[in-house]
Amino acid sequence: MSISLKVRACIERSSWIRKMFEEGAQLRAIHGDENVFDFTLGNPSVEPPEALRLELARLAAAPLPGMHRYMNNAGYEETRAAVAAVVSEKSPQPLGAEHVIMTCGAGGALNVALKTVLNPGEEVIILTPYFVEYKFYVDNHGGVTREVWTDRETFQLDIPAIEKAITPNTRALLLNSPNNPTGVVYPAASLKALGEMLARKEQELERTIFVISDEPYARLSYDVEVPGIFRYVRNAVIATSHSKDLALPGERIGYLAVNPALEDVKLFLEGAIFCNRVLGFVNAPALMQRLVAGLQRISVDVEEYRAKRDLLYDNLTALGFSMVKPQGGFYLFPKSPLADDLAFVRLAQKHNILLVPGTGFGAPGFFRIAYCIDTAIIQRSLPAWEKVAKEAGL
């Protein structure tokens, strides 16, 4: 065998998102792009803000000396300072450049954080439904995942269930708000209760339990403000990227921000900078670091996503689909009208609607819709949704 048994097993249970996206390419070849309605991949169709294009043109026309050379392994000082200033607005203690590490996207930041804190066999709690790659990221660094369901009706935090899952071997909890795939935002009261519970468990177990807050959708919220995790959890770090808020998923630019109140914060930062290097990410791309430094308060037009959410939510609920109305991000996570969510996804595919089964997020009985696509595609899909609803018995 040419690859390891472990990797082969991972491939067999890996991302449903990519699998359905690839099947969509086959359908488009048969039916044409305009007749296939692909809701699989969280790949924004909106273009980056005009301010980003102008800044990119400026840098290209007047490059700084040494702009493409190696830099400090944590990233450019001025970029980290710009990030720190914005994160500080939701933190009880101000962050400095020293509390930020520029990374290759949120995926890079998550892997850096996990490698920094995990000993072999230690446990990381992930909340169901969860982003599919979390299990692989934890496994990358010798950890073991423990799945804890959020409330099955609201998808909000179930603090007693999280507390029950904590053991003397728990090292971290992965948090994602606004959530992929559900779109829910965890309110301040829930985060406060979580922080108090974790502080109690840390004292009881005499060990640090980290909260790694995965926040690539934090600036894409509609009806509520996304609370700052540092106000409520001492041993917290933020892993995020500009893939969604600046519509730059292909540029892989993100950062790891660390609560200044974190236990042994200097040691954590030293470890994370080391891990950023040895994992092979080395540095976030130099040009992207320069580019985003002055754009920390710039985002894509959130109202465009709100309009898409409302268009789909209103039409699908009118057809009988049941779901929580998202407060952020760009996903819907309805209940499957068929008991078997895989069967429902196949039914939708017959009508050229491409979806991802909830099974891929650890949540059988649901399915995910990514509505970060052109509004015209959503509108053209509505007659197909009517046919699917009727065939599914709604």
N, C-alpha and C positions, 0 to 999 in steps of 0.2 A: 504493500500500500504506500502511495506517494505522500500522503499527508497523515497527520496524527489522528488517532481514534477520537480524541477529544474535540478537535476542530471539525472532524466529519460529523460528529454528533451535534455540534453547535449549528452547523450548516443546515442540518435536517430540521431543526426546530427554530431556525432564525426567522428574520423579519417577514411577517405577512405583508407588511407595507410594500416592501420591494417586490415581493412575489406578485401582488396584485397589480402593481405599477407595470411590471414586465408583461403581464397578460394584457394590460391595456394597450401596450405598443402593438401587440398582435391584432387586437380588435381594430385599432386605428388603420392598420395596413389593409384590413378587409373592408371596413365600412367608411373610412375617411375620418379625419380629425373632427369635423363638425358634427358627426353623428355618434361620438363616443363621449361619455360624461364621466370624467376621471376625478374622483374625490379621494384618491388614495394618499397622496404625498403632501406633506406640509412644506411645499416649495412655493413661496409667495410669487404670485403673478404681478403684483404691483412693482413699480420701478422705485429705485432709491430716491430720496428727496433731492430736489434741485440743488440744495446747499452742498450735498455730497459731490454731485457732478462738477460743480464749480470749484470746489476744493481740490478734486482730483486733477482738473485741468490746470489749476494754479501750480500744484506740485510738479506736474509733468513739464510745464513751461519754464519753471524756475526751480529746478531741483536743488535741495540743500546739499552742501558738500558732505560726502560720506553717507548719504541718505540710505544706501542699500547695503551698508556694511553690518557686521555683527554688532550686537549691543549687549548690555547687561542681561543676564539670563532671566531677570524679572521683567525686562522690557524697558522702553524709553521712560526716563524720569518724568518728562513733561506729560506724556500720555497717562501714566499711572496717577500723576497728581490731578489731572483733569477728571479721571474716573473717580478718584477718592473724594473730590469736592462734591460730586453729584450723589454718591452713595452716602456721604455724611449727612445729607439733608433728611434721611430717614433713620439716622443712627443717634443714640444718646451720647456717644463719644465720637468726635470728629476723626475721620481717617486721614492718614497722610499717604504719600506715594509709597511709602514702605509697607503699607498694608494691602497693596495690589500687585498681582502678578499677571501680566498679559499672556494669554494662552491661544492655542489654535482652536478657537470656538469653545462652546460649552462642553462638548465631548472631551476636549483636551483638559479643561478645568476640572471636570468630574474625575477623570482618571488620575490627574495629579493629586487631587484631594484624597482620593481613596488609597493611592499608593503611599501617601504620606502618613496615614493614620492606621492602616490595617496591618495586623499581624496574621500569619496563616491561621485559618480556621475561625477567625472572629466574625461576628454576625453584623449584617447591615439590614435594617428594617426598610422594606419598600412598601409603599401604600398602593393597594389595588383599587382601581385600574392603574397600571403603571406604564411608563415609556418602556418599550420592549427591550432597548439596549441595556437597561440598568443591570439586569442579571449578568450579562456578559462583562460589563465594566467591573462589577464586584468580583467576579470570577477571575478577571485579569490579574488581580492583586491578592489572590489566595483567600478571599473572603467567602462567606456563605450568606445567601439572602434568606430573610424571613418575611413572608408576605402577610400583610395585615390589611384587611378590607376597610375602606372608608364606609360611611353609612350608605347602604345599598339603594336608598331612595334619593338622597341629596348629594352624595359623594363628598360630604364634608368629613372632617377629621373625627374619628372615634377614639377619643383620648383614653378611655378605659381599655379598649382593645390594644392600643399601642403599649400602654403600661403593662398589660398582661404578657405581651410578647417580649418584653425586655428581660434579659437574663444576665448573669455575671459575665457572659461572653459577648454582650452587645457592645459594639464600638461606634455605630453611627446610625442615623436615620436619614433617608433621602426624602426630601420634600420638593414638591413641584407645584407652584402656584403663580399665575393661572395654570391650570393643570392640562397636560396632554395625556389622555384624550378627552377629558370631560368638560373642560372650559371653566370649571369652578375656581373661585378665588377663596382662599382661607382667610376669614376675617380676623381682626386684631384680637377679639375675645378668645378665639380658638388658639391662636398662637401664644397668647398670654397663658392660657391653661396648659398648653404643651410645655412651655418654658418652665412653669412652676413644677409640673410633674417630673420633667427631666432633672431639674435641680434636686428634687427630693430623691430620685432614683440614683443620681450620681453620689449623693451623700451616703445613701444606704449601701451602695455597692462599692464605694470608694474607688471609682473609676470615672474617667471622662467619657461622656457620650456626645459625639459631635452631631450637629444637624448640618447637612450639606443641602443648601437650598438652591435648586436648579431653576433659574429665573429667565429663560430666554423670551418669555411672553410678558414680562412684568410691565412693559409700557403699552401693551395692547389690552387695556381693560376698558369696559364700557360703562357700567353702572355703578361701580365701586372703585375705591382706591386700593391698590395692592399695598398692604402694610409692609414696613421694613422689618425683616426678621431680627436684626440686631437689637431692636427695642425690647424684644421678648425672650430671646434665647442667648445666653452668654456664649456658649461654645458653638457658635455658628459661623459658617463661611458661605459665601455666595458664589455659585458657578453660573456664568451666563455668557451670552454672545450677542452680537449685533446682527445675527442672521435674520431676525424677524423685525426688530424695530427700525433698522435701516435697510431692510430687504437685501442683505448681503450673504445669503447662505453659502454661496460658492467661495467666499473669501476666507472663511474659517478664522474670524477674528473675534476673540472674547477675552474674558478675564476671570480671575479668582480674587475675590475681595474677602478680607478676614476681619472679623470683629476685633477692634483693639482691646476689648475686655476678655478675649479668649485666654484660657489657661495656657501658660507657657507660650505666649503668642510669638515671641522672637524665635523660639525653637521650631514652632510650626512653620513659620515663614522660611526659615533656613532649610527645613526639610522639603517644603513645597518647591522652592527654587531649585534645589538639587533634583527633585523628581521631574520637574519641567525639563531639565537637561537630559537626564538619563533615559527617560521614556522615549526620547527621539524626537519630541516636538521641538526641543531646543529653544525656539523663540516663536512668538506670533510673527507673521510676516511684517517686515519693516515698513513697507509702503502703507499697509493697512493701519499699522499703529499710528503713523504720522497722520493719516487721513481722518481717523475717528477722534483724534485728540480734541479737535474743536467742534465736534458734533455731538457731545454728550447730552445736550438738551434738545436735540433734533430727532424727530421720529417720522415715520410714514404717517399718512392720514388715517387715523383710527376709525374715523367716521365711514370710510369706505368698507372696512371690515364689518362695522356695525350694520350697515345696510345689507350686506350679504348674509350676515347672520339672521337678520329679521326676515329677509325674503325666504330663506329656506325654512327657518323655524315656523313662521306663520303658515306657510303652505303645507309643510309636512304634518304639523299638529292638526291642521284642518282635515287632512286625509286620515287621521287616526293614529299617527305615530306618537309615541310617548317618550319624552326626554326632559332633562333638566336644561333650562335656558342658560347658555354659557354667559359668564360675566367677563370673560377675557379670552385671549388666544384666538384661534380660528378653526375650532373643531366643534362638532355636535356629536353626542354619544347616545343615540336613541336605543331603546329596548328593541330587540328583534321581535317582529310579530310571529316568527316561527321559533319553536323551542330550540332548534339547532341554528345558531347564528351562521355557521358555515353554509348550511342549506339556503339560508336567506340571501347571503352574499352571492351564491351561485344563481339564485332566482333573479336578483337585480342585474347580474351580469348578462342574463338572457335579453335584457332590455338595454344593454350597453351602458349600464350604470356600474361604475367600479367603486367598491367600498372595501374597508378592512374589517374583518370579523373581530368582535370583542375578545375572542379566544387569544388573539395575538397580544392583548394587553392584560392577560390573566383574568378576563372577565367574560366568560361564555354567556351568551344570551343578550349581548349588545353588539353594536357595530359603530364604527367611526366614520364620520364624514369630514373631510378637510375642505373648507369652503374658501380657501385662499386662491381661488381660481377666478377667471374672468366672469363678470356678472352675466354676460351674454350666454355663457355655457350653462350657468345655473338656470337661467330663464328657459333655455331650450330643453333642459332636462325635465322640466315640470310635467309635461305629458307622460314621459316615461315613468316618473314617480307615481303618477295616477294608476298606470297599468300595474306596476309592482304592488302598490297598496291593495288593489282589487284582487290580484292573484294571490296575495298573502292573506286574504280574508279580512282586511280592515274595512 
